[in-house]
Amino acid sequence: MALKFHGVDFLHLDSSFTEDELLVRRTARDFVEDNLIPIIEDCFREGRFPRELVPTMGELGFFGASLEGYGCAGMSNVEYGLVMQELERGDSGIRSFVSVQSALVMYPIYTFGSDEQKNTWLPALARGEKLGCFGLTEPGFGSNPGGMTTTARRSGDEYILNGEKMWITSGNISDVAVIWAKVEDEDDRVRGFLVETDRPGFKAHEVHGKWSLRASVTSGLSLQDVHVPAANLLPGTGGLKSPLMCLNQARYGIGWGAIGAAMSCYDTALQYAKMRKQFHGMPIADLHRQAEQRMDGAGDGAHGTRHPGRKRDYRGLPHHAAHDEPGVGEDVRGDARHPRADSGAAHHRNRGVLERVS
Ligand SMILES: Cc1cc2nc3c(=O)[nH]c(=O)nc-3n(C[C@H](O)[C@H](O)[C@H](O)COP(=O)(O)OP(=O)(O)OC[C@H]3O[C@@H](n4cnc5c(N)ncnc54)[C@H](O)[C@@H]3O)c2cc1C
């Protein structure tokens, strides 16, 4: 039996949230407690993506949550962050799936797409009726996507794509892939294409053997002479800046997600420490060193994620405008690893080898 989450707010930061923000968090939290937590342990063990949850996540407005129109929820950046926080509190793989659908598929269509592309894809992606993936990384080029070897060649009213992509979240369960390629007729400029995954020459295979994010699907993609209409080019894309803008959008949510993971680890460690008795039947939570370790970890990176969110909302910045902010998210993400490691490993000691304590 999983331990029920009690909530973590030692710095009383909840008082800085609006009613709407708290409502969004409550909705996401209830979804995680009622729908995700009961099945996620088995999904993780089996390496199974719980696709059955997709329609409900669509109904709750989790996909493309901060986008306006096209059936999207139009949440503020802080509300969107709170959804990501709660989802990752449930499972990093599920947050990762939602990040890709939202920030790496819907966001580029919304930002760089034609009206026709937006009308065709965004409402269906928002409902979760269609799933998408983002193909930037290649077997030989990860941190350095500018080295990519995937190409697009113009031929009449079509482009012909060739290349390999690797480590692509949701690749083999997607209906559409946002593929980044160097366009031969444009001096190898990097541009984005919408590639329907049932086109001849497009293949996706699942990557097996992961030790983390096991409930999210990770794939390799192969494109061999895949013909797409010229209308499938995302017209607003131009250069590596375009996919990097998408990654920035994703990192904002990932920063919030890391706080959710840390909250879950902290709360689980606390509950376990109150339950576990050592030394004359005393709960280990009463031992001074234990309390000290927990409080070190609880020194809330959450403060750091809220700040860039408020900055975006107050300034009315477009989602791609503030390039410094993902950097803040990355710092927070790094910081948030400490409570996770301290609480999860140090507090549980031998039990740290297990997936959970009960
Ligand atoms: C579960 C999972 C899901 C993913 N989903 C997607 C997806 O949906 N779409 C997609 O396009 N990609 C996806 N990726 C790919 C991910 O973005 C890449 O793993 C990432 O770009 C790093 O590339 P790499 O793994 O090839 O590492 P490499 O580029 O080979 O780097 C190896 C190590 O060297 C370090 N390093 C590299 N360059 C430097 C430097 N200049 N200075 C210091 N250190 C450096 C890196 O930080 C890393 O630790 C996913 C990866 C995983 C594991």
PDBQT file of the ligand as one rigid body, heavy atoms in Angstrom, charges set to zero:
ROOT
HETATM    1  C1  LIG A 401      14.072   8.970 -21.212  1.00  0.00    +0.000 C 
HETATM    2  C2  LIG A 401      14.548   9.932 -22.263  1.00  0.00    +0.000 A 
HETATM    3  C3  LIG A 401      13.625  10.605 -23.047  1.00  0.00    +0.000 A 
HETATM    4  C4  LIG A 401      14.042  11.485 -24.051  1.00  0.00    +0.000 A 
HETATM    5  N1  LIG A 401      13.107  12.095 -24.855  1.00  0.00    +0.000 NA
HETATM    6  C5  LIG A 401      13.530  12.831 -25.923  1.00  0.00    +0.000 A 
HETATM    7  C6  LIG A 401      12.572  13.339 -26.862  1.00  0.00    +0.000 A 
HETATM    8  O1  LIG A 401      11.357  13.185 -26.708  1.00  0.00    +0.000 OA
HETATM    9  N2  LIG A 401      13.044  13.997 -27.959  1.00  0.00    +0.000 N 
HETATM   10  C7  LIG A 401      14.381  14.202 -28.171  1.00  0.00    +0.000 A 
HETATM   11  O2  LIG A 401      14.730  14.798 -29.201  1.00  0.00    +0.000 OA
HETATM   12  N3  LIG A 401      15.301  13.746 -27.281  1.00  0.00    +0.000 NA
HETATM   13  C8  LIG A 401      14.911  13.057 -26.182  1.00  0.00    +0.000 A 
HETATM   14  N4  LIG A 401      15.845  12.561 -25.292  1.00  0.00    +0.000 N 
HETATM   15  C9  LIG A 401      17.244  12.783 -25.573  1.00  0.00    +0.000 C 
HETATM   16  C10 LIG A 401      17.918  13.734 -24.618  1.00  0.00    +0.000 C 
HETATM   17  O3  LIG A 401      17.477  15.020 -24.813  1.00  0.00    +0.000 OA
HETATM   18  C11 LIG A 401      19.402  13.543 -24.852  1.00  0.00    +0.000 C 
HETATM   19  O4  LIG A 401      19.711  12.433 -24.072  1.00  0.00    +0.000 OA
HETATM   20  C12 LIG A 401      20.221  14.725 -24.516  1.00  0.00    +0.000 C 
HETATM   21  O5  LIG A 401      20.109  15.648 -25.552  1.00  0.00    +0.000 OA
HETATM   22  C13 LIG A 401      21.677  14.345 -24.269  1.00  0.00    +0.000 C 
HETATM   23  O6  LIG A 401      22.179  13.681 -25.374  1.00  0.00    +0.000 OA
HETATM   24  P1  LIG A 401      23.001  12.311 -25.227  1.00  0.00    +0.000 P 
HETATM   25  O7  LIG A 401      22.227  11.367 -24.379  1.00  0.00    +0.000 OA
HETATM   26  O8  LIG A 401      23.372  11.868 -26.612  1.00  0.00    +0.000 OA
HETATM   27  O9  LIG A 401      24.305  12.699 -24.421  1.00  0.00    +0.000 OA
HETATM   28  P2  LIG A 401      25.684  13.247 -24.973  1.00  0.00    +0.000 P 
HETATM   29  O10 LIG A 401      25.439  14.429 -25.842  1.00  0.00    +0.000 OA
HETATM   30  O11 LIG A 401      26.448  12.116 -25.553  1.00  0.00    +0.000 OA
HETATM   31  O12 LIG A 401      26.370  13.711 -23.627  1.00  0.00    +0.000 OA
HETATM   32  C14 LIG A 401      26.905  12.776 -22.681  1.00  0.00    +0.000 C 
HETATM   33  C15 LIG A 401      27.251  13.508 -21.407  1.00  0.00    +0.000 C 
HETATM   34  O13 LIG A 401      28.232  14.523 -21.690  1.00  0.00    +0.000 OA
HETATM   35  C16 LIG A 401      27.800  15.776 -21.171  1.00  0.00    +0.000 C 
HETATM   36  N5  LIG A 401      28.214  16.859 -22.067  1.00  0.00    +0.000 N 
HETATM   37  C17 LIG A 401      27.922  16.971 -23.378  1.00  0.00    +0.000 A 
HETATM   38  N6  LIG A 401      28.436  18.114 -23.860  1.00  0.00    +0.000 NA
HETATM   39  C18 LIG A 401      29.063  18.728 -22.837  1.00  0.00    +0.000 A 
HETATM   40  C19 LIG A 401      29.762  19.948 -22.704  1.00  0.00    +0.000 A 
HETATM   41  N7  LIG A 401      29.934  20.778 -23.737  1.00  0.00    +0.000 N 
HETATM   42  N8  LIG A 401      30.273  20.253 -21.499  1.00  0.00    +0.000 NA
HETATM   43  C20 LIG A 401      30.104  19.437 -20.451  1.00  0.00    +0.000 A 
HETATM   44  N9  LIG A 401      29.440  18.258 -20.499  1.00  0.00    +0.000 NA
HETATM   45  C21 LIG A 401      28.925  17.915 -21.690  1.00  0.00    +0.000 A 
HETATM   46  C22 LIG A 401      26.282  15.681 -21.138  1.00  0.00    +0.000 C 
HETATM   47  O14 LIG A 401      25.717  16.541 -20.162  1.00  0.00    +0.000 OA
HETATM   48  C23 LIG A 401      26.050  14.223 -20.782  1.00  0.00    +0.000 C 
HETATM   49  O15 LIG A 401      26.117  14.043 -19.390  1.00  0.00    +0.000 OA
HETATM   50  C24 LIG A 401      15.441  11.707 -24.259  1.00  0.00    +0.000 A 
HETATM   51  C25 LIG A 401      16.374  11.047 -23.439  1.00  0.00    +0.000 A 
HETATM   52  C26 LIG A 401      15.949  10.178 -22.467  1.00  0.00    +0.000 A 
HETATM   53  C27 LIG A 401      16.972   9.471 -21.635  1.00  0.00    +0.000 C 
ENDROOT
TORSDOF 0
